[in-house]
Amino acid sequence: MASSLSPEARPTSPATAFARLMEGNKRWVSGDLRHPDRDPDRRQFVSQQQEPFAAILSCIDSRVPPELLFDTGLGDLYVMRTGGTAVGSVVTGSVEYGPMTSGTPLIVVLGHQRCGAIKAAYDALRGGKSLPGNLQAIARALRPAYRQALPERGADPVETMTRAQVELTATALRSNHDLAPLVGKRALAVVGAYYSLDTGKVEVLDGAPS
């Protein structure tokens, strides 16, 4: 296990933060994991203050834990998880927290293969039916992605809708009133990405910093 007080400095730019995440995902895919920042020393080190280098908005799916698939540890990431990466004002505020309060330089919106929440919303919207309880709020939030996916002929509609939701959400975050100035001066990047359950690989859809 890597030392909790690793000589690797916290990434402070979008490009270095993105590179750190993707290096971790390569280790996840290959099985050559470092498991950094996960021991009692690290717990003590971050107990009074945190400075995560990225914020991840991903799905609630049990097979898509960001800390594992990017091979990161305690205090490295802000993580928000909602069904199908559906967003609302509270979720958006949670995503904004890191960049606006501690200079977190990277946001990743992460959809994934075979998303159950997306499929349930797609089926409900396609059939003109309501989902039970507050699940219907997820379907309403995903309606724009559903509409964008409909014209795509010959493609898997659920996968198309998943990718559309990622791209729509990433675009909205990049252009929102509070984050757009940070994006404009290259202090923040918002990346749309897609995770394969089959391979463990994260595919970048848009917004990768250079």
C-alpha positions as CSV (number, residue, x, y, z in Angstrom):
1,M,0.0,0.0,0.0
2,A,1.2,3.4,-0.9
3,S,2.1,5.8,1.9
4,S,-0.7,8.1,3.0
5,L,1.9,11.0,2.9
6,S,2.8,10.3,-0.7
7,P,5.3,12.6,-2.3
8,E,2.8,13.2,-5.1
9,A,1.4,16.7,-4.7
10,R,-2.3,17.5,-5.0
11,P,-3.0,18.3,-8.6
12,T,-3.9,22.0,-8.8
13,S,-4.7,22.4,-12.5
14,P,-7.5,20.7,-14.5
15,A,-5.0,18.9,-16.7
16,T,-2.9,17.4,-13.8
17,A,-6.1,16.4,-11.9
18,F,-7.5,14.8,-15.0
19,A,-4.2,12.9,-15.6
20,R,-4.2,11.7,-12.0
21,L,-7.7,10.3,-12.4
22,M,-7.0,8.6,-15.7
23,E,-3.8,7.0,-14.4
24,G,-5.8,5.6,-11.6
25,N,-8.4,4.2,-14.0
26,K,-5.6,2.5,-16.0
27,R,-4.5,0.8,-12.8
28,W,-8.1,-0.3,-12.1
29,V,-8.4,-1.8,-15.6
30,S,-5.1,-3.7,-15.3
31,G,-5.5,-4.7,-11.6
32,D,-2.2,-3.0,-10.7
33,L,-3.8,-1.0,-7.9
34,R,-1.9,1.3,-5.5
35,H,-4.8,1.8,-3.0
36,P,-3.4,5.3,-2.1
37,D,-4.4,7.4,0.8
38,R,-6.4,4.7,2.7
39,D,-4.6,4.1,6.0
40,P,-4.9,5.5,9.5
41,D,-2.2,8.1,8.9
42,R,-4.1,9.5,6.0
43,R,-7.3,9.5,8.0
44,Q,-5.5,11.6,10.6
45,F,-3.9,13.8,8.0
46,V,-7.3,14.9,6.5
47,S,-9.2,15.0,9.7
48,Q,-9.0,18.7,10.1
49,Q,-9.0,19.9,6.5
50,Q,-9.7,18.5,3.0
51,E,-8.6,19.5,-0.4
52,P,-10.0,17.0,-3.0
53,F,-8.5,17.4,-6.4
54,A,-11.7,16.4,-8.3
55,A,-15.5,16.3,-7.9
56,I,-17.3,13.3,-9.5
57,L,-21.0,13.2,-10.3
58,S,-21.9,9.6,-11.0
59,C,-24.7,7.2,-10.7
60,I,-25.9,5.4,-7.5
61,D,-25.1,2.0,-9.2
62,S,-23.3,-0.3,-6.8
63,R,-20.9,-1.3,-9.5
64,V,-19.6,2.3,-10.2
65,P,-17.8,3.5,-7.0
66,P,-15.6,6.4,-8.2
67,E,-13.0,6.0,-5.4
68,L,-12.3,2.5,-6.6
69,L,-12.5,2.8,-10.4
70,F,-10.1,5.8,-10.2
71,D,-7.9,4.1,-7.6
72,T,-8.1,7.1,-5.2
73,G,-8.3,7.4,-1.5
74,L,-9.6,9.3,1.5
75,G,-9.8,13.0,1.0
76,D,-9.0,12.8,-2.8
77,L,-12.5,13.2,-4.3
78,Y,-15.8,14.9,-3.7
79,V,-18.4,12.4,-4.8
80,M,-22.1,13.0,-5.6
81,R,-24.2,10.0,-6.7
82,T,-27.7,10.2,-8.1
83,G,-29.9,7.8,-10.2
84,G,-28.8,8.2,-13.8
85,T,-26.7,11.3,-12.8
86,A,-30.0,13.2,-12.6
87,V,-29.5,16.7,-11.4
88,G,-31.4,19.4,-9.6
89,S,-30.6,22.5,-7.6
90,V,-29.3,20.6,-4.5
91,V,-27.1,18.3,-6.7
92,T,-25.8,21.2,-8.7
93,G,-24.9,23.1,-5.5
94,S,-23.1,20.0,-4.2
95,V,-21.1,19.8,-7.4
96,E,-20.2,23.5,-7.2
97,Y,-19.0,23.2,-3.6
98,G,-15.5,22.0,-4.3
99,P,-14.6,24.4,-7.1
100,M,-16.2,27.4,-5.4
101,T,-14.9,26.8,-1.8
102,S,-11.6,25.0,-2.1
103,G,-10.4,25.5,-5.7
104,T,-11.1,21.9,-6.9
105,P,-9.9,22.1,-10.5
106,L,-11.9,19.3,-12.1
107,I,-15.5,18.0,-12.3
108,V,-16.3,14.7,-14.0
109,V,-19.8,13.7,-14.9
110,L,-19.7,9.9,-15.2
111,G,-22.4,7.8,-16.8
112,H,-22.1,4.1,-17.2
113,Q,-23.0,1.0,-19.2
114,R,-26.4,-0.7,-18.5
115,C,-27.7,2.0,-16.2
116,G,-30.8,0.8,-14.5
117,A,-32.1,4.2,-13.6
118,I,-31.7,5.4,-17.2
119,K,-33.5,2.3,-18.5
120,A,-36.4,2.7,-16.0
121,A,-36.8,6.3,-17.0
122,Y,-36.6,5.5,-20.7
123,D,-39.2,2.8,-20.4
124,A,-41.5,5.0,-18.4
125,L,-41.2,8.0,-20.7
126,R,-41.5,5.8,-23.8
127,G,-44.7,4.1,-22.4
128,G,-46.2,7.3,-21.0
129,K,-46.3,5.8,-17.5
130,S,-45.2,7.1,-14.1
131,L,-42.6,5.5,-11.9
132,P,-43.6,4.9,-8.3
133,G,-42.9,7.4,-5.5
134,N,-40.1,9.9,-6.0
135,L,-38.6,7.8,-8.8
136,Q,-40.8,9.9,-11.1
137,A,-38.6,12.9,-10.2
138,I,-35.7,11.1,-11.8
139,A,-37.6,10.4,-14.9
140,R,-38.6,14.1,-15.2
141,A,-35.0,15.1,-14.7
142,L,-33.9,12.7,-17.5
143,R,-36.5,13.8,-20.0
144,P,-34.2,16.1,-22.0
145,A,-31.7,13.2,-22.5
146,Y,-34.6,11.0,-23.5
147,R,-35.7,13.5,-26.1
148,Q,-32.2,13.8,-27.5
149,A,-31.8,10.1,-27.8
150,L,-35.1,9.5,-29.7
151,P,-33.9,10.5,-33.2
152,E,-30.9,8.1,-33.0
153,R,-31.8,5.2,-35.3
154,G,-30.2,1.8,-34.9
155,A,-28.5,2.6,-31.6
156,D,-29.2,1.1,-28.2
157,P,-31.6,3.8,-26.9
158,V,-30.7,3.3,-23.3
159,E,-26.9,3.7,-24.0
160,T,-27.6,6.7,-26.2
161,M,-29.7,8.3,-23.5
162,T,-27.0,7.6,-20.9
163,R,-24.4,9.4,-23.1
164,A,-26.8,12.2,-23.8
165,Q,-27.4,12.7,-20.1
166,V,-23.7,13.0,-19.4
167,E,-23.1,15.5,-22.2
168,L,-26.2,17.6,-21.4
169,T,-25.2,17.7,-17.7
170,A,-21.5,18.5,-18.4
171,T,-22.5,21.3,-20.8
172,A,-25.0,22.8,-18.3
173,L,-22.3,22.8,-15.5
174,R,-19.7,24.4,-17.8
175,S,-22.1,27.2,-18.7
176,N,-23.8,27.8,-15.4
177,H,-23.6,31.3,-13.8
178,D,-21.1,30.3,-11.0
179,L,-18.8,27.8,-12.8
180,A,-18.5,29.4,-16.2
181,P,-16.1,32.1,-15.0
182,L,-13.8,29.4,-13.6
183,V,-14.0,27.4,-16.8
184,G,-13.4,30.6,-18.8
185,K,-10.1,31.3,-17.1
186,R,-9.0,27.6,-17.2
187,A,-9.1,27.1,-13.5
188,L,-11.8,24.4,-13.9
189,A,-12.6,21.7,-16.4
190,V,-15.9,19.8,-16.6
191,V,-15.4,16.4,-18.3
192,G,-18.2,14.1,-19.5
193,A,-17.2,10.5,-19.3
194,Y,-18.7,7.0,-19.6
195,Y,-17.7,3.9,-17.6
196,S,-17.8,0.4,-19.1
197,L,-18.9,-2.3,-16.6
198,D,-17.4,-4.9,-18.9
199,T,-13.9,-3.5,-19.1
200,G,-13.6,-1.1,-16.2
201,K,-12.4,1.6,-18.5
202,V,-13.5,5.2,-18.4
203,E,-14.1,6.7,-21.8
204,V,-14.0,10.5,-22.2
205,L,-16.9,11.9,-24.1
206,D,-16.1,15.6,-24.0
207,G,-14.3,18.4,-22.1
208,A,-10.9,16.8,-21.5
209,P,-8.4,19.5,-20.5
210,S,-5.2,19.9,-22.4
